[in-house]
């Protein structure tokens, strides 16, 4: 796409330099950032634009975002199990979270979209905002590399990460404490944990624990340590006794 085409289009749009400032990135190839802002509805009304929409960049950005968030969870919270990491990652990268982050930097104002989509509130639709945010992350990765993309993700999701910590990654995944509170209020009983199996080599053991309430097994869990096995048993018990405790 020629520079003259973008000059024709961007006169109707906010200064894209402001978006780069919000990202903390000065693009070497500004066309990558502009491409990340192109909604599919824009293509039909602008046949002179032949580079396509932002969906390929969105796919790339989704993968980069998932990698960076998983890495941060892994490094910052070594006690998390795989299941806990999966649930927390899903919370941080879900559409509504990304749309909220996109609104915080005014991303909707920068999107290139068709008149019909815009008239229908397209600049504020969670799907459009989340997709564009992922596409921008993909553009940063292509333009500046993984380190820059990691920095952008950390900056953009900083508030969401803080909220997660305020709610308590530990509190939100302290299944044993939550199970004890539940069973004491519902049954006036304290959970009892029993180690029921050990398997593997001394350097690669897997422990299996069951948790009982009122003489009944309500959860079974396995882990690389007795502590993790008890945590997984408590998590399984909460799912059985309390429904979806992750909401």
Phi, psi and omega in degrees: 000137184281155178297325181298325178298312181294325177299324179292321185280315191289348178296341179267358188245157174300160181297117183293344176298327178295326178290319176299323179295319178296325179281336185076027183225131170259111185289135171289318179246096185296338179297330177295317179294317179297321178299324181294343184261002185271109176282151183301330181293339181290329187297316184298327184268356182225073183299342178289342179269116188247004185273356177086179183270193186266011189291327177292318176295325178298317179298315179297314181297324177300317179293317179296316180300313179299319179297311184295317180294317178298318179298317181294319177297318181299315185283325187273337186225079186293344181274352182291139173278170178301317180297320179294318177299319180298315181293319180291321176299317180299324178295320184282333185251007180291160187305313184295323177296313181295322178296320178297318177296317180299319178296326183295338177250012178065033187298326182303330181292339186264353187286140173265116182214164179292159182297322180295317179296319180294318180296332179273016178082024185298334182287348180242004181289131180305321182297314180295317183292314180297317179297318179293322178297316177297320179297322178296320178298319175298321179294319178299317180300314181293325185277322189235351178098177187293321181300315180295319178297320178298318180296319179295316179299316180298319181292312184291322183265008183305313180294319179294322177297319179296320178299320180298319179288325179294320174292335176098102170303317179290318180292321182291339181239012177277074189295326182295317179294319181292323178294319180297318178299318181294313185289328178291322180284327184269321187241355187055040181228149174259133180299145177243126182257135180229127175285121185248347180199148172225135182216156176103177178284158182307327181271358185213055184279150171234126182252143177237129184232145172245149178242134184242143174225128179061032179078008182240136177287122182245353178193146177230137180215155179232153179192171181285352176219164178296324179298313180293325178296319178294321179297317179292325176295318178295320178299315179297322179294320178297319178300321182285322188266330189242005181076213183277095182281355183277346183283000000 
